[in-house]
């Protein structure tokens, strides 16, 4: 029995983050009709909440910066970090076609990136690693270039930037605003940008918001369609091929931009292919408990609320294989409950990136002992949290401890240097505060003498300038967020009270396990055969990065590349 179709497009894309938008934009560039369906009322997915950077070795921005990257260096680095956890053909496809994707979007759309100088690969000392980094971030974008409806329905990060537009490059220096001239000059530049926006009526945005806005602007200019509040119900399979999707559309909502039809469940034909780009399963507690290391909670995830594995389960329902289901893109995080003002910051955990690189800070388990290099790449640190967790010395949560000197010198959890912790954080007990290390130990449930011994040992390392236990500050990556005015940018003793402690959980910015795909993003069955007409990219697919995280933007870079490859294959097929 043939399916009755309500709508028909050449390419139908599920999900509106960077992966989904890239697929639809590329389809339009190839002259194909394209539709993006988004489950939630906001487009942008995890990308909108991220730094927006992409890690694509060999792209033309790196060439322009004179970095002399080569396919051989990039492949050596992926071999050293990812290893053979994923097929060589997928790594080769990523390295070969990622630069082509970046070039085409730059030349033919409003998607623009700039090199972030000095932001290292996460393992820069490995063979092929770049201490100066391969990361590029979105150019600042004027939000007023979007229509009112597009602005109203874009997912916003809700970062505590106090109305300032801050790029990744800016943030690194702003963190040292009280310590370096670069920090002070950057502060003046960011302030001037804010004044300029007020005088001209522009609304500059940066990071992941800028990338999503640039993609939305480009998709609109190219004539691609986007439906919001349109969750995927199932894939349509005919004679072993995926020919379309079923979605449920709202019956009572009128979109301000006229972007979604309303009122019924509809079938949408995809004459050339369906591309799943719907994200992972971070907010599906059942799937988390089935696949991820314990303990695990959806509340620890910074991914958007719609990431419940719909596309993943739809793919599995038609026989797709899965891999890497026990892995996440790890993000050590502080979970701020609503009663403590969490909703004021978007209701998401605080993802600790720079905070773990500042001097005058340690992270300990429930027994009051260090167990890892605090400044390690965030994905690696979450792995260490699970590896070190044991009865009597739990690392879930761990405790980040800093002294008054560190609090006065550096940005911390969205607060400026010296800015007091919000009263609700203190009154609710989220932030523990004490006059001495021993008093703080009692508040976090650790033995006072053990925490004092941990701090005393660390302080000795800090004065000597070398962490003999966990080598904090040895890597170029560690030092990126450190204090360059110190002999070891990541080490300073904890000496001055009051002392503070905040709980750290093994959060994530998304799950990385998903549907198995080939080098052209086609979804595969358990026996390795292709499910014709079905493609996947982004966090709904098993990551080309395997069990690791090679550099800043190694999530979005592959997501965009494999979406581009999917459409390239569709066009050639």
Phi and psi in degrees as a GROMACS rama.xvg file:
@    title "Ramachandran Plot"
@    xaxis  label "Phi"
@    yaxis  label "Psi"
@TYPE xy
-78.2605  150.85  UNK-2
-80.2439  140.177  UNK-3
-91.1724  120.252  UNK-4
-98.6064  137.256  UNK-5
-89.6236  -30.0086  UNK-6
-144.81  158.402  UNK-7
-143.199  132.91  UNK-8
-137.23  161.426  UNK-9
-68.9518  -47.8694  UNK-10
-127.048  129.9  UNK-11
-116.557  127.908  UNK-12
-116.617  133.382  UNK-13
-106.351  111.26  UNK-14
114.68  139.711  UNK-15
-120.933  22.006  UNK-16
-79.2849  -163.101  UNK-17
-60.1457  -37.4672  UNK-18
-63.8037  -49.8124  UNK-19
-66.6978  -43.1869  UNK-20
-64.3025  -41.5968  UNK-21
-60.5264  -41.322  UNK-22
-60.9226  -47.939  UNK-23
-68.231  -41.0498  UNK-24
-62.0139  -45.6012  UNK-25
-64.4105  -38.2307  UNK-26
-60.024  -44.073  UNK-27
-66.1172  -37.303  UNK-28
-62.3961  -26.8097  UNK-29
-90.1158  3.90208  UNK-30
83.0252  15.5359  UNK-31
-98.2817  146.045  UNK-32
-73.7542  145.042  UNK-33
-144.649  139.734  UNK-34
-128.562  134.152  UNK-35
-108.225  127.902  UNK-36
-110.273  131.973  UNK-37
-120.86  130.624  UNK-38
-64.7731  -40.9637  UNK-39
-94.8251  -179.483  UNK-40
-81.3697  -3.21405  UNK-41
-126.104  133.831  UNK-42
-92.1612  156.584  UNK-43
125.02  -24.8712  UNK-44
53.9009  -153.135  UNK-45
-63.7539  -30.1752  UNK-46
-55.8706  -42.252  UNK-47
-63.7006  -23.56  UNK-48
-95.5452  -1.66497  UNK-49
-99.2402  -177.953  UNK-50
-74.7684  -13.4945  UNK-51
76.3476  1.35071  UNK-52
-73.6265  155.134  UNK-53
-126.13  142.933  UNK-54
-111.429  98.4864  UNK-55
-131.001  96.4833  UNK-56
-56.6374  143.394  UNK-57
78.6719  8.17782  UNK-58
-74.234  162.78  UNK-59
-66.0918  -23.467  UNK-60
-63.8551  -38.0236  UNK-61
-69.7852  -38.0249  UNK-62
-61.3426  -43.549  UNK-63
-63.8745  -29.6255  UNK-64
-81.863  -2.17078  UNK-65
74.1197  29.4713  UNK-66
-79.9292  -15.7954  UNK-67
56.9485  42.0593  UNK-68
-73.4584  149.078  UNK-69
-137.292  157.475  UNK-70
-57.6652  -33.0391  UNK-71
-67.5288  -43.0318  UNK-72
-64.834  -44.2543  UNK-73
-64.4028  -41.9299  UNK-74
-66.0377  -39.4206  UNK-75
-60.2379  -39.3975  UNK-76
-68.7399  -43.7751  UNK-77
-63.8606  -37.5662  UNK-78
-64.3769  -36.2297  UNK-79
-74.4311  -28.7005  UNK-80
-102.796  -55.4805  UNK-81
-76.7719  -36.692  UNK-82
69.002  -146.247  UNK-83
-99.3262  22.0208  UNK-84
-67.8034  -22.8559  UNK-85
-125.751  155.913  UNK-86
-60.4931  143.482  UNK-87
-59.5277  -33.3319  UNK-88
-62.6304  -34.9501  UNK-89
-71.5036  -41.7215  UNK-90
-62.3031  -43.5351  UNK-91
-62.3567  -41.614  UNK-92
-63.3576  -40.758  UNK-93
-62.3746  -48.3011  UNK-94
-67.9255  -34.3779  UNK-95
-75.8117  -38.1588  UNK-96
-105.704  -17.0106  UNK-97
-55.1453  -47.7707  UNK-98
-62.5176  -33.2835  UNK-99
-65.66  -40.315  UNK-100
-61.4874  -47.5367  UNK-101
-60.5171  -43.5518  UNK-102
-63.4537  -46.4687  UNK-103
-65.5413  -44.2205  UNK-104
-63.6281  -37.0851  UNK-105
-65.1238  -42.8079  UNK-106
-76.5106  -28.2899  UNK-107
-120.784  -1.59794  UNK-108
-139.136  -175.79  UNK-109
-90.2631  6.98888  UNK-110
-76.0921  118.54  UNK-111
-133.668  139.845  UNK-112
-125.948  160.913  UNK-113
-133.956  147.214  UNK-114
-67.1972  138.224  UNK-115
-101.062  95.6965  UNK-116
-65.3653  131.774  UNK-117
85.9091  -2.73037  UNK-118
-81.4534  103.514  UNK-119
-70.2678  157.286  UNK-120
-55.6443  154.067  UNK-121
-71.8082  -19.4347  UNK-122
-129.399  64.4133  UNK-123
-65.5606  -19.4705  UNK-124
-83.2138  -9.47789  UNK-125
-72.4532  158.562  UNK-126
-55.7308  126.786  UNK-127
84.6022  -4.49005  UNK-128
-71.8752  149.046  UNK-129
-111.997  108.118  UNK-130
-59.9552  -30.2572  UNK-131
-84.1387  -8.29057  UNK-132
87.8248  157.848  UNK-133
-120.048  11.7814  UNK-134
-85.3763  137.994  UNK-135
-123.658  145.713  UNK-136
-122.043  160.454  UNK-137
-64.5602  143.321  UNK-138
-66.1086  147.8  UNK-139
-55.7742  139.814  UNK-140
-125.84  143.076  UNK-141
-87.072  111.41  UNK-142
-61.8265  -23.2237  UNK-143
-68.8067  -10.0287  UNK-144
-72.0277  -18.6057  UNK-145
-83.4791  158.412  UNK-146
-71.7415  160.845  UNK-147
-54.4543  -41.7462  UNK-148
-65.5641  -38.8517  UNK-149
-65.9325  -37.4331  UNK-150
-66.6367  -41.6754  UNK-151
-67.8296  -26.3914  UNK-152
-106.344  6.36868  UNK-153
-81.8292  135.731  UNK-154
-67.8884  132.064  UNK-155
-110.834  146.11  UNK-156
-73.4535  -32.3413  UNK-157
66.3628  30.0125  UNK-158
-71.5566  147.301  UNK-159
-78.0943  69.1219  UNK-160
-101.783  2.53471  UNK-161
57.3178  37.3977  UNK-162
82.3324  0.0728445  UNK-163
-89.5229  149.177  UNK-164
-99.3009  114.154  UNK-165
-124.429  122.892  UNK-166
-86.2283  170.954  UNK-167
-60.464  -43.0642  UNK-168
-61.9142  -41.9354  UNK-169
-60.1648  -44.9225  UNK-170
-60.5906  -41.8459  UNK-171
-55.2827  -44.3423  UNK-172
-77.967  -36.0904  UNK-173
-60.1526  -31.3921  UNK-174
-59.2247  -22.8946  UNK-175
-110.051  27.2389  UNK-176
-59.4305  -28.4428  UNK-177
-94.2684  2.23241  UNK-178
-121.189  -26.48  UNK-179
-135.547  157.528  UNK-180
-67.8194  -34.0686  UNK-181
-59.4424  -38.7322  UNK-182
-64.9275  -41.9943  UNK-183
-68.4626  -41.3741  UNK-184
-65.5395  -39.1861  UNK-185
-65.7588  -39.3221  UNK-186
-59.208  -42.0079  UNK-187
-65.8041  -39.4985  UNK-188
-64.8596  -43.6831  UNK-189
-64.6639  -39.8384  UNK-190
-64.0177  -40.8435  UNK-191
-65.1908  -36.435  UNK-192
-62.3528  -40.8372  UNK-193
-66.2097  -42.3772  UNK-194
-63.7212  -43.2848  UNK-195
-59.7272  -39.0931  UNK-196
-64.8459  -39.6268  UNK-197
-65.2749  -38.1413  UNK-198
-75.0733  -29.8169  UNK-199
-102.725  -13.2283  UNK-200
83.8114  3.56256  UNK-201
-73.1043  158.204  UNK-202
-128.072  80.483  UNK-203
-69.609  138.547  UNK-204
-131.278  158.197  UNK-205
-136.213  -175.772  UNK-206
58.1101  -143.659  UNK-207
-62.8226  -32.7613  UNK-208
-60.8132  -40.5795  UNK-209
-65.2671  -40.1033  UNK-210
-64.3764  -46.5105  UNK-211
-63.0452  -43.4285  UNK-212
-63.5802  -40.5255  UNK-213
-63.352  -39.0738  UNK-214
-69.89  -40.2298  UNK-215
-64.2423  -42.5167  UNK-216
-59.8067  -43.713  UNK-217
-68.124  -43.2044  UNK-218
-61.561  -42.3634  UNK-219
-63.2015  -44.4849  UNK-220
-63.2109  -30.7453  UNK-221
-87.7206  -7.22773  UNK-222
86.3761  21.778  UNK-223
-81.1166  151.252  UNK-224
-101.019  149.54  UNK-225
-137.315  125.501  UNK-226
-109.723  130.935  UNK-227
-101.628  164.329  UNK-228
50.1898  45.3669  UNK-229
-129.539  73.087  UNK-230
-67.4696  142.656  UNK-231
-67.2728  129.986  UNK-232
-95.2393  -46.2961  UNK-233
-168.414  166.111  UNK-234
-88.4387  149.668  UNK-235
-100.363  122.85  UNK-236
-116.302  129.819  UNK-237
-134.385  120.561  UNK-238
53.7329  42.1695  UNK-239
79.8399  4.43894  UNK-240
-121.689  142.482  UNK-241
-82.1071  120.484  UNK-242
-114.235  -3.46248  UNK-243
172.221  -167.011  UNK-244
-138.789  160.568  UNK-245
-111.558  132.121  UNK-246
-131.662  154.222  UNK-247
-104.687  127.461  UNK-248
-109.718  146.792  UNK-249
-68.9131  144.98  UNK-250
-98.7061  -8.57709  UNK-251
-121.96  -0.728298  UNK-252
-109.802  135.089  UNK-253
-108.775  117.782  UNK-254
-71.0465  134.658  UNK-255
-64.6484  -19.5838  UNK-256
-106.252  7.33038  UNK-257
64.4453  33.8855  UNK-258
-94.518  -6.91233  UNK-259
-142.268  130.875  UNK-260
-65.7208  163.64  UNK-261
-137.162  150.44  UNK-262
118.706  -7.94083  UNK-263
-163.04  168.52  UNK-264
-80.8238  131.865  UNK-265
-128.002  157.57  UNK-266
-107.983  134.842  UNK-267
-120.811  118.634  UNK-268
-79.2698  139.741  UNK-269
-118.874  99.0626  UNK-270
-69.9339  -24.1231  UNK-271
-112.572  -27.6059  UNK-272
166.796  153.367  UNK-273
-105.941  130.512  UNK-274
-115.016  113.605  UNK-275
-82.5349  122.667  UNK-276
-141.467  42.0413  UNK-277
-93.5361  8.50334  UNK-278
82.3283  -175.475  UNK-279
-95.487  -151.608  UNK-280
-123.527  33.8253  UNK-281
-57.3991  -31.5806  UNK-282
-106.678  25.4466  UNK-283
-111.545  96.9324  UNK-284
-62.233  -34.4531  UNK-285
-62.73  -46.2449  UNK-286
-68.9795  -35.2965  UNK-287
-59.1455  -46.7311  UNK-288
-69.7031  -27.0364  UNK-289
-74.008  -38.047  UNK-290
-113.02  -33.4977  UNK-291
-91.0528  158.21  UNK-292
-59.8207  145.944  UNK-293
-94.5893  149.868  UNK-294
-78.4614  157.491  UNK-295
-149.351  137.7  UNK-296
-139.144  138.833  UNK-297
-64.6104  -26.8833  UNK-298
-65.2251  -16.1314  UNK-299
-84.6481  -5.80813  UNK-300
-91.2794  139.459  UNK-301
-91.6714  2.34114  UNK-302
-70.5806  157.11  UNK-303
-64.1911  160.994  UNK-304
-64.2366  -23.2492  UNK-305
-78.5666  -2.54483  UNK-306
-81.1461  79.0281  UNK-307
-118.118  13.3807  UNK-308
82.7956  22.4003  UNK-309
-60.3485  -49.6104  UNK-310
-65.6073  -38.608  UNK-311
-58.3224  -49.527  UNK-312
-70.1956  -32.3729  UNK-313
-64.5198  -39.9275  UNK-314
-65.9858  -42.5889  UNK-315
-63.3809  -32.8208  UNK-316
-65.9611  -22.7498  UNK-317
-104.331  16.4705  UNK-318
98.0163  13.1241  UNK-319
-71.533  144.336  UNK-320
-80.8086  156.004  UNK-321
-129.287  158.647  UNK-322
-153.946  161.492  UNK-323
59.5929  28.123  UNK-324
-69.6515  -13.2001  UNK-325
-94.2272  10.9204  UNK-326
-117.051  148.96  UNK-327
-128.914  163.573  UNK-328
-82.6942  93.1958  UNK-329
-65.3326  143.405  UNK-330
-148.871  95.259  UNK-331
-56.5845  127.776  UNK-332
-140.578  154.085  UNK-333
-105.24  121.703  UNK-334
-91.5517  113.267  UNK-335
-97.1051  109.147  UNK-336
-66.71  157.298  UNK-337
-52.8396  -38.2022  UNK-338
-64.3653  -19.0501  UNK-339
-103.084  13.1255  UNK-340
95.9973  14.0778  UNK-341
-60.2234  -36.1044  UNK-342
-67.613  -24.7634  UNK-343
-67.7251  -19.6446  UNK-344
-112.944  33.8388  UNK-345
86.6536  0.92211  UNK-346
71.507  13.1049  UNK-347
-110.919  158.57  UNK-348
-64.4435  155.41  UNK-349
-81.6622  117.009  UNK-350
-83.3365  116.179  UNK-351
-87.1727  104.007  UNK-352
-109.202  -75.5423  UNK-353
-65.9879  -31.2222  UNK-354
-57.0197  -29.8386  UNK-355
-84.0545  -2.50249  UNK-356
-102.797  -10.2226  UNK-357
-74.0536  150.156  UNK-358
-70.6764  169.109  UNK-359
68.9956  31.9463  UNK-360
-148.403  142.082  UNK-361
-136.524  159.29  UNK-362
-120.683  130.064  UNK-363
-128.087  161.82  UNK-364
-85.1308  -174.374  UNK-365
-66.9638  -17.6946  UNK-366
-86.5705  -5.4971  UNK-367
89.4781  21.7346  UNK-368
-119.088  143.827  UNK-369
-69.6127  153.412  UNK-370
-142.171  -0.659583  UNK-371
-162.687  168.062  UNK-372
-72.3557  111.602  UNK-373
-60.5472  -30.5437  UNK-374
-89.9705  6.52008  UNK-375
-62.2698  158.041  UNK-376
-50.4224  141.555  UNK-377
-58.7886  -40.4645  UNK-378
-59.7002  -44.4239  UNK-379
-65.756  -35.5725  UNK-380
-67.3289  -39.044  UNK-381
-63.7764  -39.8227  UNK-382
-57.673  -41.389  UNK-383
-66.253  -35.0932  UNK-384
-60.1376  -45.827  UNK-385
-70.5963  -37.4305  UNK-386
-66.056  -33.2531  UNK-387
-90.4102  -9.89564  UNK-388
-65.397  128.301  UNK-389
-157.276  157.702  UNK-390
-57.3096  134.491  UNK-391
84.4305  -10.7605  UNK-392
-146.487  59.5756  UNK-393
-69.4338  141.688  UNK-394
-105.716  5.02533  UNK-395
-125.284  92.2675  UNK-396
-85.1991  162.338  UNK-397
-93.8919  177.121  UNK-398
-128.332  121.819  UNK-399
-89.4465  124.302  UNK-400
-118.793  131.234  UNK-401
-138.332  158.351  UNK-402
-102.299  178.979  UNK-403
-64.9781  -32.2201  UNK-404
-64.2166  -47.3386  UNK-405
-61.713  -40.8494  UNK-406
-63.393  -33.9463  UNK-407
-81.5628  -18.5146  UNK-408
-97.2949  -29.924  UNK-409
-129.504  155.372  UNK-410
-61.4052  143.773  UNK-411
-151.751  120.027  UNK-412
49.8588  44.9383  UNK-413
81.5088  2.39653  UNK-414
-102.037  140.866  UNK-415
-70.4249  158.457  UNK-416
-53.383  126.536  UNK-417
83.5148  -10.3369  UNK-418
-69.0515  129.885  UNK-419
-63.4901  151.427  UNK-420
-62.7023  141.898  UNK-421
-56.0649  140.969  UNK-422
-55.5984  -41.4245  UNK-423
-61.0992  -30.11  UNK-424
-65.7508  -39.8591  UNK-425
-75.9223  -44.3857  UNK-426
-67.7163  -31.8074  UNK-427
-79.9556  -12.2593  UNK-428
88.941  2.52593  UNK-429
-59.6484  -47.0966  UNK-430
-102.102  123.028  UNK-431
-91.4814  139.598  UNK-432
-135.235  133.427  UNK-433
-150.715  158.034  UNK-434
-77.3361  -25.959  UNK-435
-133.015  162.801  UNK-436
-61.9281  -40.1778  UNK-437
-63.5097  -41.2068  UNK-438
-66.1043  -36.6691  UNK-439
-66.2281  -37.8538  UNK-440
-58.0688  -41.638  UNK-441
-63.036  -35.1169  UNK-442
-71.2381  -28.8  UNK-443
-100.142  1.62933  UNK-444
84.1478  16.5245  UNK-445
-99.2783  157.125  UNK-446
-69.255  124.708  UNK-447
-54.4575  -42.7876  UNK-448
-67.3498  -31.0365  UNK-449
-73.2807  -43.4273  UNK-450
-65.2624  -39.0358  UNK-451
-61.83  -40.1527  UNK-452
-65.3326  -38.6951  UNK-453
-62.669  -46.8415  UNK-454
-66.4689  -39.1626  UNK-455
-63.0771  -43.8393  UNK-456
-64.7215  -44.1617  UNK-457
-62.4259  -41.9499  UNK-458
-60.9608  -34.7475  UNK-459
-63.6592  -43.9768  UNK-460
-61.42  -42.3134  UNK-461
-62.2739  -42.0613  UNK-462
-67.2881  -33.4766  UNK-463
-81.0731  -16.8798  UNK-464
83.2533  14.2313  UNK-465
-147.036  127.977  UNK-466
-85.9654  100.924  UNK-467
-72.8584  -20.9946  UNK-468
-85.0591  -48.4454  UNK-469
-129.929  5.13698  UNK-470
62.3721  33.5263  UNK-471
-63.6465  128.472  UNK-472
95.2265  -5.21534  UNK-473
-74.1857  -34.2771  UNK-474
-86.6276  147.568  UNK-475
-58.4714  -36.7803  UNK-476
-62.3242  -45.04  UNK-477
-52.7317  -44.3516  UNK-478
-75.1135  -13.8035  UNK-479
-57.5069  -42.2028  UNK-480
-100.117  12.563  UNK-481
-86.6425  -175.707  UNK-482
-100.064  107.56  UNK-483
-69.4279  -6.60448  UNK-484
-83.3367  -6.49441  UNK-485
-103.531  153.22  UNK-486
-55.1131  -45.5194  UNK-487
-113.673  112.201  UNK-488
-58.9896  -16.1779  UNK-489
-105.257  -0.000648523  UNK-490
-124.359  128.994  UNK-491
-154.337  145.648  UNK-492
-68.4782  150.095  UNK-493
-92.7773  105.285  UNK-494
-129.932  -31.9446  UNK-495
-104.136  124.12  UNK-496
-81.2395  165.794  UNK-497
-71.7571  158.382  UNK-498
-105.808  146.467  UNK-499
-124.457  151.891  UNK-500
-139.963  136.566  UNK-501
-128.878  143.882  UNK-502
-77.8143  137.343  UNK-503
-116.739  126.101  UNK-504
-109.947  155.936  UNK-505
-78.9719  75.8944  UNK-506
-80.2012  -171.679  UNK-507
-151.371  160.76  UNK-508
-106.809  11.7329  UNK-509
150.607  155.689  UNK-510
-84.5701  153.053  UNK-511
-116.168  -0.173818  UNK-512
-88.3963  150.644  UNK-513
178.255  -154.849  UNK-514
-68.1297  137.68  UNK-515
-77.4419  132.508  UNK-516
-130.3  163.272  UNK-517
-97.1896  -167.275  UNK-518
-70.9981  -9.81105  UNK-519
-110.574  14.3977  UNK-520
74.4325  11.1132  UNK-521
-72.2948  138.837  UNK-522
-78.4342  138.352  UNK-523
-112.649  151.016  UNK-524
-84.4786  174.062  UNK-525
-57.5826  -33.4187  UNK-526
-85.6521  6.16282  UNK-527
87.4282  -2.75588  UNK-528
-78.7396  158.179  UNK-529
-87.5871  136.33  UNK-530
-85.6997  101.823  UNK-531
-60.4239  138.6  UNK-532
84.8533  0.196475  UNK-533
-122.98  128.32  UNK-534
-127.685  161.136  UNK-535
-150.614  143.859  UNK-536
-150.068  165.321  UNK-537
75.2336  -158.147  UNK-538
-74.1632  -5.40544  UNK-539
-77.9235  -13.6182  UNK-540
-108.874  157.301  UNK-541
-66.9821  127.659  UNK-542
-65.8523  136.885  UNK-543
-66.8036  -17.1218  UNK-544
-83.4804  2.41631  UNK-545
60.9796  -132.242  UNK-546
-91.6293  4.06395  UNK-547
-122.463  -170.709  UNK-548
-148.416  89.42  UNK-549
-69.927  -26.626  UNK-550
-169.977  167.445  UNK-551
-63.7899  118.271  UNK-552
99.2546  10.1467  UNK-553
-78.709  4.07678  UNK-554
-95.5125  -54.8593  UNK-555
-72.6565  -36.7697  UNK-556
-55.4344  -53.6666  UNK-557
-64.803  -35.9491  UNK-558
-58.1495  -45.7198  UNK-559
-69.9375  -40.1024  UNK-560
-63.9492  -46.4922  UNK-561
-74.5039  -25.2113  UNK-562
-65.7616  -43.6533  UNK-563
-60.5626  -43.1225  UNK-564
-65.452  -37.1914  UNK-565
-60.0424  -47.1372  UNK-566
-68.7339  -35.7464  UNK-567
-59.8615  -42.3734  UNK-568
-67.4064  -42.9612  UNK-569
-57.0727  -43.7743  UNK-570
-65.0346  -45.2312  UNK-571
-70.0989  -32.1549  UNK-572
